Amino acid sequence: MGSIRVVLADDHALVRSGIRALLASSGVVVVAEAGDGRSLLRDVRVHRPDVALVDVSMPLLDGIEATRRIARLSPQTGVVILTMHDDASFVARARRAGARGYVLKDSAVERLLDVVRRVAAGETCLADDGEAVDEPLTSREREVLQLVVEGKKNGEIAELLHRSIHTVRNHRARLMHKLGARSAADLVAAAERLGVAVGLPGTGRG
Amino acid sequence: MGTTRIAIVDDHALVRDGLARLLALEAGFSVVGSCGDGAGALKLLAACRPDVVLLDISLPDADGLDLVGEIRRRNPETRVLMLSMHSEPEYAAEAIARGACGLVGKAASAETLVDAIRRVAAGETLPSAERLSPREREVLALVAAGRSNDEVAQELGMKRKTVDGHCGRLMEKLEIHTRAALVAYGRRIAF
């Protein structure tokens, strides 16, 4: 059997380098690294990896939303969520988005390798625990909410999404309405409640 | 120059083992021990007396920042280099104020970490950004809790204009450009 090809996405470069070093001697090859959700989608489109190792908290597009899009974009790619969140609602969101594995960052490397190998072989290593998920937003609205919370202005959001500023304003108004939000602080609180996992401030800039 | 002996304290095994693997490849570095919590850290440092300890700021049983003083007292020869998943610059200022030699964000590259370890081992203290003033922190905490500037002014007994000024300076220092980002920032940091 050939080596397993992996795209590794995490907004912390040191974490990526460390995990790459750990995987190096095990027949798992990291073909690309991404520091935000949008770069991840680009890398998946280009490399069509066997497995995408995806951190939940990432700038521009969080790991949950990125997972949902990878499932459509590259169905042969199995998504393994790699996270510090040991939280049933995150697991449920990841599973609903199409992830096939979930590995905590405090796991041993053997556990990571085991899940990567099984997911590459087509298995699903994520049990349905029946946890309900509150998801009132569309995929696009969730994306806009993340960008607002990360401090992007409407014009910047329009540019990122290739939409008019008018469309972005509409999304934003609908968001505020759906979430019952009246202020920026309300939006930030709603994003936390809905598990929108913003990444590092600043790293997605420019 | 001899070998730099390094210990790693980070609660995420994949991160800890990854860093250990990474640093072990570096010429002149030797990783002499690692552990995942504060209690373990004090024992580990007593046993292996490293030149540099990489200390994660958030540990399950302790705030890494609170450990710095204790480590400096027990192991005066060990230099503390903090690691953080947060890139917020004033964490670095806080770490140095507590006796660490600097802070490296986990968003940094491996080269940056290696360079920081060499400099800290050589006795340098890494540069850091300006700290927030106590007043600025107070304002930030209330903004993060969802208060309007008028409400902040009332609660802190300031003029509305003064609060506006604090918010402006906060956004400038933190390179933040919107209210939503300021709120999110304030909710993230806590020390």
Interface residues (C-beta under 8 A of the other chain):
Chain A: D11 H12 A13 L14 V15 S17 G18 I19 R20 A21 L22 G35 L82 M84 V103 L104 K105 D106 S107 A108 V109 L112 V148 V149 E150 G151 K152 K153 S183 A184 A185 D186 L187 V188 A189 A191 E192 V198 L200 P201 G202 T203
Chain B: D11 H12 A13 L14 V15 D17 G18 L19 R21 L22 L25 G36 L83 M85 H86 S87 E88 V104 G105 K106 A107 A108 S109 A110 L113 V143 A144 A145 G146 R147 S148 E175 I176 H177 T178 R179 A180 A181 L182 V183 A184 Y185 R187
